[in-house]
Amino acid sequence: MTKPYISEPPKTISDFAKEFDFENLRTYYDSETGEVMKRIAYHPSYLKAMAYFWPEVSEQQAIEKALSIKSAYEFQKEYMNQAIWSIINKSSTGLTYSGIEHLDKNKAYLFVANHRDVLLDSAILQVILVKEGFYTSEITFGSNLMDEGFIEDFISMNRMFSIQREGSAKELYAFSRQLSAYIRHTIIDKNVSVWIAQRNGRTKDGNDSTQTGLLKMLNLSGGKNFEKSFSELKIVPLTISFEYEPCDVLKTQELYFSSLTEKYVKAPGEDLISVFTGVKQPKGKIHVTFGKPIDKELSTINHELNENEKIKALTAIIDKEIYQNYQLNAVNFIAYDLLMEANRFEDKYTAIEKDEFIAYVNNQLAKINGKYDVLKDLFLKLYANPVINKLGK
C-alpha cells in the first residue's frame, strides 16, 4: 500500500465541498476510534457476535481486542475481514475474482456495483481489496438499515455511510447534493474509494440495471463539464455473481406480493431477516469482476446533445459492462431453458445438474404461498435474466 490513507479531515478541501457540512454523513475519524470502541466493547450485541464468529475467544479477550483497536482500517482488518472470510468459507464453495489488474493502488475509485445481497456485495469487495494490498473503501447503504447506538457505531467504524431514502422532494434533493459532494470529496480530497449500488435496493428479478437517477445525483457536484465531472470519479463497474442467489425465496415472495398490491410494505424486521438469510444461505460459487475504469468513453459521450442523453449513454456503458462481466453458472443456463421451454444451452449443463436444479426450485417454492406457476416464473427469471442480459436481448 503506497498511497496516503486519509482517516482524518483532509488538509485541503475542493471548492465543491466547501458549501457542505458532512458531519451527518462521514464515517469516524481515527482520533474518535478509542471512544467508539469503548462503547462497542461492552455491548451485548458485540459479545454475541464474537461468540458466533470466534467461539474460542473469551468474553474478556473480546473486550480487550475491541479496546486495542486504534483505527477504522484496523477495525476492518481485525473484525470484518475475518468475519466475512468465515461467512464465505461456511456458505460458499469458494470466492474467485478477476480484473483487479485494471486498478492502481495509488488511486481512489467509485465502484458502481450490481446489488444482490444486503451485506455481502460490498463486504466481499473489502476482503478482496485487503488480500490484494489495497486500502478498503467507504460503503453506502440505505437509511432503512440504520439504527442508533451499537449498529450506528459498528457500521460507521466499518466506514459505511447511509443514503437517505425518505423525505419531501425538497429534502431529498438537498440530501442528493450533499451526498454527491461527499462522494466526490471522499474520492478526490481523501483519496479513498467508495462502493455504491447501481440502484436503490437489491435486484429482485435478476436484472442488474443502473438507475439514471444515481448518475444524475453524482453529477450534481461535478460542474458543467460532463466529461470532467465523471472522469474525476473514476467509475469502475463492479459485478458480483452468486451461483445460488442470496435470499432467492424472499425476493420471489416480495415480487409476488408486490404484483398483488399497489405498494409492497415490508414487515417489521424484514430487512434484518434478509441480512441474516443472505449470510447463512448456501451460495455455491462466488465471483467478482472488476471492470475497466470508465475514462476514454466519456469523450465520446460528451458529444451527445444534452445532459439527459449523456446520462443515458453512460448508464448503457455501465450496464453493458456489468452484464458482460456476470459469471454465468449451469443454474443460469438451466433456468433460461426451463423458462423458454427450450434446449438452447443444453451443452452448458448435465442431465444430473438439471434434475438437481429443478428439485432445488421446487424445494424453495414450497416455502412460499401463492400460485405455483406465477412463483415459478418469477423464480426462474431471477436466475435466467443474467443470461438474457448477456445475450443483449
N, C-alpha and C positions, 0 to 999 in steps of 0.2 A: 504494500500500500504506500503510494508515494505522494498522493495529493494531500493538502492540508485538510484536516477534518474539523469542520466548524460545529461546535456544540455549545457555543456561547454567542451572544449577539455579534454579528459581523461588524467589522470596523467601518466599512463603507456600505451605504445603502443606495440603491439605484433610485433615480428620481420618481419612477412609477410607484415605488413602495412608500415614499415619504408621507403620502396622504393618509396612510392607514395605520391603525393600531392593531397589531397581530396577537395581542395578549390572550384573546379568547380562542385563538387558533393554534398557536405554536405548541410544540412539544417541550418537555422540560429541558432546561439547560443543565450541564454537568454540575454547576455550582448548587443546584437545587436537589441533586440526587440524594444526598445524605438524609435530608428531612423526609423526602418521599419514601425512601426505603425503610425508614423507621416506622412509618405508617403501615407499609406493606408487611413488614417482618412479623408483626404480632396479629395480623388479621386472620380470622378463622378460614377464610376462603383461600388465602395463600398457603396455609398449613395443610389444607385438604389437597390442594393441587400438588404440593411437594410430596405428600404421602402417595399420591397416584403415580406420578412420574418417577419419583426417586424413593421407593419404599425403604431402601437401605439407609436413608438419611434420617437421623433422629430429629425430633422437633427442635431441640436446642441447636443442633447443627444447621437446621434450615434457617433459624433466626439469625445465627451468626453469618451464614452465607449471604443473606439479604443485607445485613448491616455492613458487609465488606465491599459491596458494590459502589463504585465511585463515578460511573458514567453510564449514559444510555447505551452506548455501544457495548460496554462490558455487560450490561443487563441483557442485551440481546444475545450476546455470545454465551453467557453463563446459564441463561434460562431458556429463552425462546429457541435458540439454535438446537440445544439438546432435546427440548420438548418436541419440536417439530420433527426432528430425525426419529424420535421414538414413535411418533404417530405414523410417519412414513413406513418405518420398519414393521410396525404392528398391523397396518391396514392396507398395505400395498405389496405388490410383487417386485417393486423397485422403482427408483427415480432415475431418469436419464434427461439430458438436456443437450442442446446444440445452438450454435450461432453466437455464443458469448465472445468469440474471437472478433466480433464486429465492434466490441466496446473498448474504450480506453479507460484505464483505471484512474487517470487524472481528470476525467471529465464527469459531469453530472448529467443525467438523462431524465426524461419524462417517459416512464413506461406506461403506455396506454394498452391495457390488457383486457382480454376476454375474461368474463367473470362467471365461474362455475361453482365455486364454493365460498361461503361467507368468510371463513378464516384462512383456508389453506392456499388460495390463489396467491395472495401477497406474501404469506409466510414462507411458502416454498421458494419464492424468489429470493428471500433473505438468506436462506441456508445455502443456496447456490452461490450467491454473492460472497458470503463468508468463506465457503470452500475454495472459491477461485481467487481469494485475496482482494476482493473489492470491499469498499465500505457499504454498509446497508443503506437502504433508502428510507425516506419518510413514507407513510402509508395513509391514504384516505380511507374513510369508512363512513357509512350512513349514520346520521344522528339518532336513528331509531335504535341503534345498538348502544348508545351512550347511557351510562348510569353514573350517578355521583358516588364519591367515596372510593372504595377499593378498585372498582372497574375503571374509573376515570384515571386513577393513579397508575394502574397497571398498563393500560393502553397508551398513556402518554409517555411512560418510560420505554415503551416499545416503539416510540416515535410515530404514533398514529394520531391523526387529527380528523375531526368529524366534519362532514358536509351537511349543512342544514337542509332539510327537506320539507319543512312546514313553515308557513307564514303567508302574509299577504304578498301580492305581486311586487309591491314596492320593497318590502323587506327582503324578499328572495333576490331581487335584482341588486340591492345594496350588498347582500352577502356574496353574490356571484362576483361582483367587482373586487371585493376584499379577498375572496378565495383565489381568483385569478392572479391578483397581485402577490399573494402569499406563495403560490406555487412557483411563479416566476422568480420571486425573491429567494426562495429556497434553492432553486437551480443556479441562478446567476450569482447572487451575493454570498450564499452559504456554500455553494459548490457541492450540494447534496442532492442526490436523485430522489424522485418521487414516483410512487406507484399509484395509478388511478384506474378505476374500472372504466371501460368504454361506454358504460350505460348505468343508469340507476338500477341497482339490484341485479341479482344473478339472472342469466338467461334461463328461462323455464322450458323453452321449446327447442334448444339446440342451435338457435340462430345467433351467432356472435356478431351482432351488428352494432356499429358505433352510432351513438346519438349525436346528431348535428349540434344539439344544444351544448354538448360538452366542449366542442371546438369553439363555438361562439363564446362560451364563458372564458376559455383560455385566451381568446383574442382580445378580451376587454381591457387587458393591461398591456397590450402589445403595440399600441400606437397605430398609425395609419398605413404603415408599410407591412403588408401581409407576409411577404417573404421573410423579412427581418424578424417579425413577430414570432413566427413558428420555427425559424432556424435557431433562434435563441434557446428554445425549449428542448431542442434535440430529441424529438419524439422517436421512441423505439416501440413498434408494435410487438406485443408480448403475447404468446399463445400458450396456454396450458391445456393439455389433453389428458383426460382420465379415461381409462378403458371402461370402467363402470362408473357412471355418472353419480357424483355425491348427491344424496337426497332425491334420487330419481322418482321415488314414490311420492314424496312430499311435493315435488314440482308438478307431477302429473295431477295430483289431488288438487293443488291450487288452480291449475289451468282448468280443470274440470268444473270446479265450483265457481270459478270466475265466469265461465260460459253460461252459468245458470242465473247469475245475478248481475246487476248493473255495476256494482263495485265490490270487489273481494275485500273483506275486512279480516285482518289477521286476528287470531285468538291471542289472549294474553300469554306471553312466554313463547310464542311460536318461533320467533327469531332465535331464541336460545336453543330450542329443540333442533332447529336447522344446524346450528353451530355444532352441537354435540353429535347429531346424526352424521354430519359430514366428516367429523373427526373419526368416528368409530366404524362407519360403514366400509366394508372391503371395496377397494378401488381398482384392483388389478394394477396394470402398468400406468405410470405417470410420466409424461414427457413435457418439458418446457422448451419452447423455441424462441430465441431472441432474434427478432427481425433486424434488418439494417436500419440505422438511424435515417430518418426521412430528411433529406437535405437537397440534393440536386433536383428532385421532383418539384420542389417549391418554386423554382424559377419558371418552370412551365406553367404551373398553376397560377402564378402571378399575372399571366396574360389574360385570364378569364375576365369577363365583362364587369362583374360586381362581386361583392363580398360573399353573398349567398352562393353564387356559383363556385367561388373558390373554396368555400367550406364544404360544399357537396363533393368537389373533386378530391379534396384532402381526405374526406370521410371514405370515399371509394378506395383510395390507395391503402388506407389503414385496414379497411375490411378485407380487401383482396389479400393483403399480407397475412392477416390472421387466418383467413380461410385456407390459404395455401399451406400455411405452416402447421395447421392442425394435423396431428398424427393419428391417422385412422387405424382402427383395430378390426379384427374379424367381426366383432359385435356390431360395428357400424355398417359394414357391408351386408351382414345378415339382416339387420333392421331395415336397410334400404330394400333388399329383395322381398322381404315379407310385406313391407308397406306397399310396394309397387306390384306385388304378386308376380314377380319375375325372377329370373335366374341370372341376371346380368353379371353379378360378381361371384358366381359360384366357385370360381377358381381362387378366390381370396380366403376361403374357409373350407373346413371339412364337414362332413355329414354329422360327425360327433359334436363339433363346435356349434352347429346349427341346432341340434337337438338340445344341447345344454343351454343355449340362449333362449330357446322357446320355453324351456322349463323355468328358467330364471324370470322371464317376462310373466308367465302365469303365476309364479310364486309371489312376485312383487305386486301384481294387480289384485291378488286375493286379499291384500291388506287394505284395499280401498272399496268403499261402497259406491256404486254407480253403474251406468250402462257399460257393460263389458266392451262392446265394440268401440264405443267412443273413447274409453280409457285406453284401450289397446292402441288405437290410432295415435293418441297423444303421446303415449309412452314410446312407441316406435319412432315417431318424428324426433323425439329428443335425441335418439341415437342416430337416426338417418340423416337429419339435416346437415351435419358436418360433411357428409358425402355429397349431398346435393349442392351445398355451397362451394365445395372444392371443384365440382364439375362446372361451376359457373352458371347454374340454372336456378 
